Amino acid sequence: MASYLRGQLDLFSTHGLPFSVLLIEPDRLQLFQSAHGHEAVRSILRVFAHTMREVLRATDFLGRWEGDQFLAILPMCAENFIEKIGHRLKATVSGSGIHWWGDRLSVSVGVAATSATAGDTVESIVGRLESSLQQKLAEVPQAAAGGGV
């Protein structure tokens, strides 16, 4: 993922080709795991990945980032579209779920978005995304944050 992101940064600095990045993280996954187990977490992450692939374009690059985070790199996606795509992705993925021992389980996700700017590095982009995501997750009320947990 970092290598692909560096490649997009090179294209941006050399040719001015815009791109945007999304950081997607399931909310309160540790509570979900405590309540339903590791296999349920693996199943829900597979559903998330599949759902995200369905929402994103064929030219977008999606992969695991750190821990349970996903990173989506969207070539030729300008800043004025990334927030809309992030909201659509969050709504779609948060609406997905699994059937587990007769129950339908889901977990909400946090999504942070940014677009490349002049002088960006992998570290500066990821830093902006992580800071934005932590701020968004901190704003989620505790009672609503469980999303099916």
FIFIKE-868104 format. One record per residue: residue number from 1; x, y, z of N, C-alpha, C, O in turn; chain. Coordinates in nm, 2 decimals, decimal comma, always signed. Layout:
! FIFIKE-868104
<NUM; <X; Y; Z>; <X; Y; Z>; <X; Y; Z>; <X; Y; Z>; "A">
...
//
This chain:
! FIFIKE-868104
<1; <+0,08; -0,12; +0,00>; <+0,00; +0,00; +0,00>; <+0,09; +0,12; +0,00>; <+0,06; +0,22; -0,07>; "A">
<2; <+0,19; +0,12; +0,08>; <+0,28; +0,24; +0,09>; <+0,35; +0,26; -0,04>; <+0,37; +0,38; -0,09>; "A">
<3; <+0,39; +0,15; -0,11>; <+0,46; +0,17; -0,24>; <+0,36; +0,22; -0,34>; <+0,40; +0,31; -0,42>; "A">
<4; <+0,24; +0,18; -0,35>; <+0,14; +0,23; -0,44>; <+0,11; +0,38; -0,41>; <+0,10; +0,46; -0,51>; "A">
<5; <+0,10; +0,41; -0,29>; <+0,08; +0,55; -0,25>; <+0,20; +0,64; -0,29>; <+0,18; +0,75; -0,34>; "A">
<6; <+0,32; +0,59; -0,28>; <+0,44; +0,66; -0,32>; <+0,43; +0,68; -0,47>; <+0,47; +0,79; -0,52>; "A">
<7; <+0,39; +0,58; -0,55>; <+0,38; +0,59; -0,69>; <+0,28; +0,70; -0,73>; <+0,30; +0,77; -0,83>; "A">
<8; <+0,17; +0,71; -0,66>; <+0,07; +0,81; -0,69>; <+0,12; +0,95; -0,66>; <+0,09; +1,05; -0,73>; "A">
<9; <+0,20; +0,96; -0,55>; <+0,26; +1,09; -0,52>; <+0,36; +1,13; -0,63>; <+0,37; +1,25; -0,66>; "A">
<10; <+0,43; +1,03; -0,68>; <+0,53; +1,06; -0,79>; <+0,45; +1,11; -0,91>; <+0,49; +1,21; -0,98>; "A">
<11; <+0,34; +1,05; -0,95>; <+0,26; +1,09; -1,06>; <+0,20; +1,23; -1,04>; <+0,19; +1,31; -1,13>; "A">
<12; <+0,16; +1,26; -0,91>; <+0,11; +1,39; -0,88>; <+0,21; +1,50; -0,89>; <+0,18; +1,60; -0,95>; "A">
<13; <+0,33; +1,47; -0,84>; <+0,43; +1,58; -0,84>; <+0,49; +1,59; -0,98>; <+0,53; +1,70; -1,02>; "A">
<14; <+0,50; +1,49; -1,06>; <+0,56; +1,49; -1,19>; <+0,46; +1,54; -1,30>; <+0,49; +1,63; -1,38>; "A">
<15; <+0,33; +1,49; -1,29>; <+0,24; +1,52; -1,40>; <+0,11; +1,59; -1,35>; <+0,03; +1,63; -1,43>; "A">
<16; <+0,10; +1,62; -1,22>; <-0,01; +1,69; -1,17>; <-0,14; +1,61; -1,17>; <-0,25; +1,67; -1,16>; "A">
<17; <-0,13; +1,48; -1,17>; <-0,25; +1,39; -1,17>; <-0,30; +1,38; -1,03>; <-0,24; +1,33; -0,94>; "A">
<18; <-0,42; +1,43; -1,01>; <-0,48; +1,43; -0,87>; <-0,52; +1,29; -0,82>; <-0,55; +1,20; -0,90>; "A">
<19; <-0,51; +1,28; -0,69>; <-0,56; +1,15; -0,63>; <-0,60; +1,19; -0,49>; <-0,56; +1,28; -0,43>; "A">
<20; <-0,69; +1,10; -0,44>; <-0,74; +1,11; -0,30>; <-0,72; +0,98; -0,23>; <-0,70; +0,88; -0,29>; "A">
<21; <-0,73; +0,99; -0,10>; <-0,71; +0,87; -0,01>; <-0,81; +0,87; +0,10>; <-0,85; +0,97; +0,15>; "A">
<22; <-0,86; +0,75; +0,12>; <-0,96; +0,72; +0,23>; <-0,90; +0,63; +0,33>; <-0,83; +0,53; +0,29>; "A">
<23; <-0,91; +0,65; +0,46>; <-0,88; +0,56; +0,56>; <-1,00; +0,51; +0,63>; <-1,08; +0,59; +0,68>; "A">
<24; <-1,03; +0,38; +0,63>; <-1,15; +0,33; +0,68>; <-1,12; +0,23; +0,79>; <-1,03; +0,15; +0,78>; "A">
<25; <-1,19; +0,25; +0,90>; <-1,16; +0,17; +1,02>; <-1,29; +0,13; +1,09>; <-1,38; +0,22; +1,12>; "A">
<26; <-1,31; +0,00; +1,11>; <-1,43; -0,04; +1,18>; <-1,43; +0,01; +1,32>; <-1,32; +0,02; +1,39>; "A">
<27; <-1,54; +0,06; +1,37>; <-1,55; +0,13; +1,50>; <-1,58; +0,02; +1,61>; <-1,66; -0,06; +1,60>; "A">
<28; <-1,50; +0,03; +1,71>; <-1,52; -0,05; +1,83>; <-1,51; -0,20; +1,80>; <-1,59; -0,28; +1,85>; "A">
<29; <-1,41; -0,24; +1,72>; <-1,40; -0,38; +1,68>; <-1,36; -0,47; +1,80>; <-1,39; -0,58; +1,80>; "A">
<30; <-1,28; -0,41; +1,89>; <-1,25; -0,49; +2,01>; <-1,37; -0,54; +2,09>; <-1,38; -0,65; +2,14>; "A">
<31; <-1,47; -0,45; +2,10>; <-1,59; -0,48; +2,17>; <-1,67; -0,59; +2,09>; <-1,72; -0,68; +2,15>; "A">
<32; <-1,67; -0,58; +1,96>; <-1,73; -0,67; +1,88>; <-1,67; -0,81; +1,89>; <-1,73; -0,91; +1,90>; "A">
<33; <-1,53; -0,81; +1,90>; <-1,46; -0,94; +1,91>; <-1,49; -1,00; +2,05>; <-1,50; -1,12; +2,06>; "A">
<34; <-1,49; -0,92; +2,15>; <-1,52; -0,97; +2,29>; <-1,66; -1,03; +2,29>; <-1,68; -1,14; +2,36>; "A">
<35; <-1,75; -0,97; +2,22>; <-1,89; -1,02; +2,23>; <-1,91; -1,14; +2,14>; <-1,99; -1,23; +2,17>; "A">
<36; <-1,84; -1,15; +2,02>; <-1,88; -1,25; +1,92>; <-1,76; -1,34; +1,88>; <-1,78; -1,44; +1,81>; "A">
<37; <-1,64; -1,30; +1,91>; <-1,52; -1,39; +1,88>; <-1,45; -1,35; +1,76>; <-1,49; -1,27; +1,68>; "A">
<38; <-1,33; -1,41; +1,75>; <-1,24; -1,38; +1,64>; <-1,29; -1,41; +1,50>; <-1,27; -1,34; +1,40>; "A">
<39; <-1,36; -1,53; +1,49>; <-1,41; -1,57; +1,36>; <-1,52; -1,47; +1,31>; <-1,52; -1,45; +1,19>; "A">
<40; <-1,60; -1,42; +1,40>; <-1,70; -1,32; +1,36>; <-1,63; -1,19; +1,31>; <-1,67; -1,13; +1,21>; "A">
<41; <-1,52; -1,15; +1,37>; <-1,44; -1,04; +1,32>; <-1,39; -1,06; +1,19>; <-1,40; -0,98; +1,10>; "A">
<42; <-1,33; -1,18; +1,17>; <-1,27; -1,21; +1,03>; <-1,38; -1,21; +0,93>; <-1,36; -1,16; +0,82>; "A">
<43; <-1,50; -1,26; +0,96>; <-1,61; -1,26; +0,86>; <-1,66; -1,12; +0,83>; <-1,68; -1,09; +0,72>; "A">
<44; <-1,67; -1,04; +0,93>; <-1,72; -0,90; +0,91>; <-1,62; -0,82; +0,83>; <-1,66; -0,74; +0,74>; "A">
<45; <-1,49; -0,84; +0,85>; <-1,39; -0,77; +0,77>; <-1,39; -0,82; +0,63>; <-1,37; -0,74; +0,54>; "A">
<46; <-1,41; -0,94; +0,60>; <-1,43; -0,99; +0,46>; <-1,55; -0,93; +0,40>; <-1,54; -0,88; +0,28>; "A">
<47; <-1,66; -0,91; +0,47>; <-1,78; -0,85; +0,41>; <-1,75; -0,70; +0,38>; <-1,78; -0,65; +0,28>; "A">
<48; <-1,68; -0,63; +0,48>; <-1,64; -0,49; +0,46>; <-1,56; -0,48; +0,33>; <-1,58; -0,39; +0,25>; "A">
<49; <-1,45; -0,56; +0,32>; <-1,36; -0,55; +0,20>; <-1,44; -0,57; +0,07>; <-1,42; -0,50; -0,02>; "A">
<50; <-1,53; -0,67; +0,07>; <-1,61; -0,70; -0,05>; <-1,70; -0,58; -0,08>; <-1,71; -0,54; -0,20>; "A">
<51; <-1,77; -0,53; +0,02>; <-1,86; -0,42; +0,00>; <-1,78; -0,29; -0,05>; <-1,83; -0,22; -0,14>; "A">
<52; <-1,67; -0,27; +0,01>; <-1,59; -0,15; -0,04>; <-1,55; -0,17; -0,18>; <-1,55; -0,07; -0,26>; "A">
<53; <-1,51; -0,29; -0,22>; <-1,47; -0,31; -0,36>; <-1,59; -0,28; -0,45>; <-1,57; -0,23; -0,57>; "A">
<54; <-1,71; -0,31; -0,41>; <-1,83; -0,29; -0,49>; <-1,86; -0,14; -0,50>; <-1,91; -0,09; -0,61>; "A">
<55; <-1,83; -0,06; -0,40>; <-1,85; +0,08; -0,40>; <-1,75; +0,16; -0,48>; <-1,78; +0,26; -0,55>; "A">
<56; <-1,62; +0,12; -0,47>; <-1,51; +0,19; -0,54>; <-1,51; +0,15; -0,69>; <-1,56; +0,05; -0,73>; "A">
<57; <-1,44; +0,24; -0,76>; <-1,42; +0,21; -0,91>; <-1,31; +0,11; -0,93>; <-1,23; +0,08; -0,84>; "A">
<58; <-1,31; +0,05; -1,05>; <-1,22; -0,05; -1,08>; <-1,07; +0,00; -1,08>; <-0,98; -0,07; -1,05>; "A">
<59; <-1,06; +0,13; -1,10>; <-0,93; +0,19; -1,10>; <-0,88; +0,23; -0,96>; <-0,76; +0,27; -0,94>; "A">
<60; <-0,96; +0,22; -0,86>; <-0,92; +0,25; -0,72>; <-0,85; +0,13; -0,66>; <-0,87; +0,02; -0,70>; "A">
<61; <-0,76; +0,16; -0,57>; <-0,67; +0,06; -0,51>; <-0,71; +0,05; -0,36>; <-0,71; +0,15; -0,29>; "A">
<62; <-0,75; -0,07; -0,32>; <-0,79; -0,09; -0,18>; <-0,71; -0,20; -0,12>; <-0,68; -0,30; -0,18>; "A">
<63; <-0,67; -0,18; +0,01>; <-0,60; -0,28; +0,08>; <-0,60; -0,26; +0,23>; <-0,64; -0,15; +0,27>; "A">
<64; <-0,55; -0,36; +0,30>; <-0,54; -0,35; +0,45>; <-0,42; -0,25; +0,47>; <-0,32; -0,25; +0,40>; "A">
<65; <-0,44; -0,17; +0,57>; <-0,33; -0,08; +0,61>; <-0,27; -0,12; +0,74>; <-0,17; -0,21; +0,73>; "A">
<66; <-0,31; -0,08; +0,85>; <-0,25; -0,12; +0,98>; <-0,36; -0,18; +1,06>; <-0,47; -0,13; +1,07>; "A">
<67; <-0,33; -0,30; +1,12>; <-0,43; -0,36; +1,20>; <-0,56; -0,39; +1,12>; <-0,55; -0,46; +1,03>; "A">
<68; <-0,67; -0,33; +1,17>; <-0,80; -0,36; +1,10>; <-0,84; -0,24; +1,01>; <-0,95; -0,23; +0,96>; "A">
<69; <-0,74; -0,15; +0,98>; <-0,77; -0,04; +0,89>; <-0,75; -0,07; +0,75>; <-0,67; -0,16; +0,71>; "A">
<70; <-0,83; -0,01; +0,66>; <-0,82; -0,02; +0,52>; <-0,78; +0,11; +0,46>; <-0,82; +0,22; +0,51>; "A">
<71; <-0,71; +0,11; +0,35>; <-0,67; +0,23; +0,28>; <-0,72; +0,22; +0,14>; <-0,70; +0,12; +0,07>; "A">
<72; <-0,79; +0,32; +0,09>; <-0,84; +0,32; -0,05>; <-0,77; +0,44; -0,12>; <-0,78; +0,56; -0,07>; "A">
<73; <-0,70; +0,42; -0,22>; <-0,63; +0,52; -0,30>; <-0,71; +0,54; -0,43>; <-0,73; +0,44; -0,51>; "A">
<74; <-0,76; +0,66; -0,45>; <-0,84; +0,69; -0,57>; <-0,77; +0,78; -0,67>; <-0,78; +0,90; -0,65>; "A">
<75; <-0,71; +0,72; -0,77>; <-0,65; +0,80; -0,87>; <-0,75; +0,89; -0,95>; <-0,87; +0,85; -0,96>; "A">
<76; <-0,71; +1,00; -0,99>; <-0,79; +1,09; -1,07>; <-0,92; +1,13; -0,99>; <-1,03; +1,15; -1,05>; "A">
<77; <-0,91; +1,14; -0,86>; <-1,02; +1,18; -0,78>; <-0,98; +1,31; -0,71>; <-0,90; +1,32; -0,63>; "A">
<78; <-1,05; +1,42; -0,76>; <-1,02; +1,55; -0,70>; <-1,08; +1,58; -0,57>; <-1,17; +1,50; -0,52>; "A">
<79; <-1,03; +1,68; -0,50>; <-1,07; +1,71; -0,36>; <-1,22; +1,73; -0,35>; <-1,28; +1,70; -0,25>; "A">
<80; <-1,28; +1,79; -0,45>; <-1,42; +1,82; -0,44>; <-1,52; +1,70; -0,44>; <-1,63; +1,71; -0,41>; "A">
<81; <-1,46; +1,58; -0,47>; <-1,54; +1,46; -0,48>; <-1,52; +1,36; -0,36>; <-1,60; +1,28; -0,33>; "A">
<82; <-1,41; +1,38; -0,30>; <-1,36; +1,28; -0,20>; <-1,46; +1,27; -0,08>; <-1,48; +1,16; -0,03>; "A">
<83; <-1,51; +1,38; -0,03>; <-1,60; +1,37; +0,09>; <-1,73; +1,30; +0,05>; <-1,78; +1,22; +0,13>; "A">
<84; <-1,78; +1,33; -0,07>; <-1,90; +1,26; -0,11>; <-1,88; +1,11; -0,12>; <-1,96; +1,03; -0,08>; "A">
<85; <-1,77; +1,07; -0,18>; <-1,73; +0,93; -0,19>; <-1,72; +0,86; -0,05>; <-1,76; +0,75; -0,02>; "A">
<86; <-1,65; +0,94; +0,04>; <-1,63; +0,89; +0,18>; <-1,76; +0,87; +0,25>; <-1,78; +0,77; +0,32>; "A">
<87; <-1,86; +0,96; +0,23>; <-1,99; +0,94; +0,29>; <-2,06; +0,82; +0,24>; <-2,13; +0,75; +0,31>; "A">
<88; <-2,06; +0,81; +0,10>; <-2,13; +0,69; +0,04>; <-2,07; +0,56; +0,09>; <-2,14; +0,47; +0,11>; "A">
<89; <-1,93; +0,56; +0,09>; <-1,86; +0,44; +0,14>; <-1,90; +0,40; +0,28>; <-1,93; +0,29; +0,31>; "A">
<90; <-1,90; +0,51; +0,37>; <-1,94; +0,48; +0,51>; <-2,08; +0,43; +0,52>; <-2,10; +0,34; +0,60>; "A">
<91; <-2,17; +0,49; +0,45>; <-2,31; +0,45; +0,46>; <-2,33; +0,31; +0,41>; <-2,40; +0,23; +0,47>; "A">
<92; <-2,27; +0,28; +0,30>; <-2,28; +0,14; +0,24>; <-2,22; +0,04; +0,33>; <-2,28; -0,07; +0,36>; "A">
<93; <-2,09; +0,06; +0,37>; <-2,02; -0,04; +0,45>; <-2,09; -0,06; +0,59>; <-2,10; -0,17; +0,64>; "A">
<94; <-2,13; +0,06; +0,65>; <-2,19; +0,05; +0,78>; <-2,33; -0,03; +0,77>; <-2,37; -0,08; +0,87>; "A">
<95; <-2,39; -0,03; +0,66>; <-2,52; -0,10; +0,64>; <-2,50; -0,25; +0,61>; <-2,60; -0,32; +0,61>; "A">
<96; <-2,38; -0,29; +0,59>; <-2,35; -0,43; +0,56>; <-2,33; -0,50; +0,69>; <-2,31; -0,44; +0,80>; "A">
<97; <-2,35; -0,63; +0,69>; <-2,33; -0,71; +0,81>; <-2,32; -0,86; +0,77>; <-2,32; -0,90; +0,66>; "A">
<98; <-2,32; -0,94; +0,88>; <-2,32; -1,09; +0,86>; <-2,43; -1,15; +0,95>; <-2,48; -1,09; +1,04>; "A">
<99; <-2,46; -1,27; +0,91>; <-2,55; -1,35; +0,99>; <-2,46; -1,44; +1,07>; <-2,39; -1,52; +1,02>; "A">
<100; <-2,48; -1,43; +1,21>; <-2,39; -1,51; +1,29>; <-2,47; -1,58; +1,40>; <-2,53; -1,51; +1,49>; "A">
<101; <-2,48; -1,71; +1,39>; <-2,56; -1,79; +1,49>; <-2,70; -1,73; +1,51>; <-2,75; -1,72; +1,62>; "A">
<102; <-2,76; -1,70; +1,39>; <-2,90; -1,66; +1,39>; <-2,92; -1,51; +1,41>; <-3,03; -1,46; +1,40>; "A">
<103; <-2,81; -1,43; +1,44>; <-2,83; -1,29; +1,46>; <-2,76; -1,22; +1,34>; <-2,67; -1,27; +1,28>; "A">
<104; <-2,81; -1,10; +1,31>; <-2,75; -1,02; +1,21>; <-2,66; -0,92; +1,28>; <-2,70; -0,84; +1,37>; "A">
<105; <-2,53; -0,92; +1,25>; <-2,43; -0,84; +1,32>; <-2,37; -0,74; +1,22>; <-2,35; -0,77; +1,11>; "A">
<106; <-2,35; -0,62; +1,27>; <-2,29; -0,52; +1,19>; <-2,20; -0,43; +1,29>; <-2,22; -0,43; +1,41>; "A">
<107; <-2,11; -0,36; +1,22>; <-2,03; -0,26; +1,30>; <-2,02; -0,14; +1,21>; <-2,00; -0,15; +1,09>; "A">
<108; <-2,03; -0,02; +1,28>; <-2,01; +0,10; +1,20>; <-1,87; +0,12; +1,17>; <-1,78; +0,06; +1,23>; "A">
<109; <-1,84; +0,21; +1,07>; <-1,70; +0,24; +1,04>; <-1,68; +0,39; +1,04>; <-1,77; +0,47; +1,02>; "A">
<110; <-1,56; +0,42; +1,07>; <-1,52; +0,56; +1,06>; <-1,44; +0,58; +0,92>; <-1,36; +0,49; +0,89>; "A">
<111; <-1,46; +0,69; +0,86>; <-1,39; +0,71; +0,73>; <-1,33; +0,85; +0,73>; <-1,40; +0,95; +0,76>; "A">
<112; <-1,20; +0,86; +0,70>; <-1,14; +0,99; +0,69>; <-1,09; +1,00; +0,54>; <-1,05; +0,90; +0,48>; "A">
<113; <-1,09; +1,12; +0,49>; <-1,06; +1,15; +0,35>; <-0,96; +1,26; +0,34>; <-0,97; +1,36; +0,41>; "A">
<114; <-0,88; +1,25; +0,24>; <-0,79; +1,37; +0,21>; <-0,75; +1,35; +0,06>; <-0,75; +1,25; +0,00>; "A">
<115; <-0,70; +1,47; +0,01>; <-0,65; +1,47; -0,13>; <-0,51; +1,51; -0,12>; <-0,46; +1,58; -0,03>; "A">
<116; <-0,43; +1,47; -0,22>; <-0,29; +1,50; -0,23>; <-0,27; +1,65; -0,25>; <-0,35; +1,71; -0,33>; "A">
<117; <-0,17; +1,71; -0,18>; <-0,14; +1,85; -0,20>; <+0,01; +1,86; -0,23>; <+0,08; +1,76; -0,20>; "A">
<118; <+0,06; +1,97; -0,28>; <+0,20; +1,99; -0,32>; <+0,28; +1,96; -0,19>; <+0,25; +2,01; -0,08>; "A">
<119; <+0,39; +1,89; -0,21>; <+0,48; +1,86; -0,10>; <+0,44; +1,74; -0,01>; <+0,52; +1,72; +0,09>; "A">
<120; <+0,33; +1,68; -0,04>; <+0,29; +1,56; +0,04>; <+0,39; +1,45; +0,04>; <+0,46; +1,43; -0,06>; "A">
<121; <+0,39; +1,37; +0,15>; <+0,47; +1,25; +0,15>; <+0,37; +1,14; +0,20>; <+0,25; +1,17; +0,24>; "A">
<122; <+0,41; +1,02; +0,20>; <+0,32; +0,91; +0,25>; <+0,29; +0,94; +0,40>; <+0,17; +0,93; +0,44>; "A">
<123; <+0,39; +0,99; +0,47>; <+0,37; +1,01; +0,62>; <+0,27; +1,13; +0,64>; <+0,19; +1,13; +0,73>; "A">
<124; <+0,28; +1,24; +0,56>; <+0,20; +1,35; +0,58>; <+0,05; +1,32; +0,54>; <-0,04; +1,36; +0,61>; "A">
<125; <+0,03; +1,24; +0,44>; <-0,11; +1,20; +0,40>; <-0,17; +1,11; +0,51>; <-0,28; +1,13; +0,56>; "A">
<126; <-0,09; +1,01; +0,55>; <-0,14; +0,91; +0,65>; <-0,16; +0,99; +0,79>; <-0,26; +0,96; +0,86>; "A">
<127; <-0,07; +1,08; +0,82>; <-0,09; +1,16; +0,94>; <-0,22; +1,24; +0,94>; <-0,29; +1,24; +1,04>; "A">
<128; <-0,25; +1,31; +0,83>; <-0,37; +1,38; +0,82>; <-0,49; +1,29; +0,83>; <-0,59; +1,32; +0,90>; "A">
<129; <-0,49; +1,17; +0,77>; <-0,60; +1,08; +0,77>; <-0,62; +1,03; +0,92>; <-0,73; +1,03; +0,96>; "A">
<130; <-0,51; +0,99; +0,98>; <-0,52; +0,93; +1,12>; <-0,57; +1,04; +1,21>; <-0,66; +1,01; +1,30>; "A">
<131; <-0,53; +1,16; +1,20>; <-0,57; +1,27; +1,29>; <-0,72; +1,30; +1,27>; <-0,80; +1,31; +1,36>; "A">
<132; <-0,76; +1,30; +1,14>; <-0,90; +1,33; +1,11>; <-0,99; +1,21; +1,16>; <-1,10; +1,23; +1,21>; "A">
<133; <-0,95; +1,09; +1,14>; <-1,02; +0,97; +1,18>; <-1,04; +0,97; +1,33>; <-1,15; +0,94; +1,38>; "A">
<134; <-0,93; +0,99; +1,41>; <-0,94; +1,00; +1,55>; <-1,03; +1,10; +1,60>; <-1,11; +1,08; +1,70>; "A">
<135; <-1,03; +1,22; +1,54>; <-1,12; +1,33; +1,57>; <-1,27; +1,28; +1,55>; <-1,36; +1,31; +1,63>; "A">
<136; <-1,30; +1,22; +1,43>; <-1,43; +1,18; +1,40>; <-1,48; +1,07; +1,50>; <-1,59; +1,07; +1,54>; "A">
<137; <-1,39; +0,97; +1,53>; <-1,43; +0,86; +1,62>; <-1,45; +0,92; +1,76>; <-1,54; +0,86; +1,83>; "A">
<138; <-1,38; +1,02; +1,80>; <-1,40; +1,08; +1,93>; <-1,53; +1,15; +1,94>; <-1,59; +1,17; +2,05>; "A">
<139; <-1,59; +1,20; +1,83>; <-1,71; +1,27; +1,83>; <-1,84; +1,17; +1,84>; <-1,95; +1,22; +1,86>; "A">
<140; <-1,82; +1,04; +1,81>; <-1,93; +0,95; +1,81>; <-1,97; +0,92; +1,95>; <-1,89; +0,88; +2,03>; "A">
<141; <-2,10; +0,94; +1,98>; <-2,15; +0,91; +2,12>; <-2,12; +0,76; +2,15>; <-2,14; +0,68; +2,07>; "A">
<142; <-2,09; +0,73; +2,28>; <-2,06; +0,60; +2,32>; <-2,17; +0,50; +2,29>; <-2,14; +0,39; +2,25>; "A">
<143; <-2,29; +0,54; +2,32>; <-2,41; +0,45; +2,30>; <-2,43; +0,41; +2,16>; <-2,46; +0,30; +2,13>; "A">
<144; <-2,40; +0,50; +2,07>; <-2,42; +0,48; +1,92>; <-2,30; +0,41; +1,86>; <-2,32; +0,36; +1,75>; "A">
<145; <-2,19; +0,41; +1,92>; <-2,07; +0,37; +1,86>; <-2,06; +0,22; +1,84>; <-1,98; +0,17; +1,76>; "A">
<146; <-2,14; +0,14; +1,92>; <-2,13; +0,00; +1,91>; <-2,17; -0,06; +1,78>; <-2,12; -0,16; +1,73>; "A">
<147; <-2,27; +0,00; +1,71>; <-2,32; -0,04; +1,58>; <-2,35; -0,19; +1,57>; <-2,31; -0,25; +1,48>; "A">
<148; <-2,42; -0,24; +1,66>; <-2,46; -0,38; +1,66>; <-2,39; -0,47; +1,75>; <-2,41; -0,59; +1,76>; "A">
<149; <-2,30; -0,41; +1,83>; <-2,23; -0,49; +1,93>; <-2,31; -0,52; +2,05>; <-2,27; -0,58; +2,14>; "A">
//
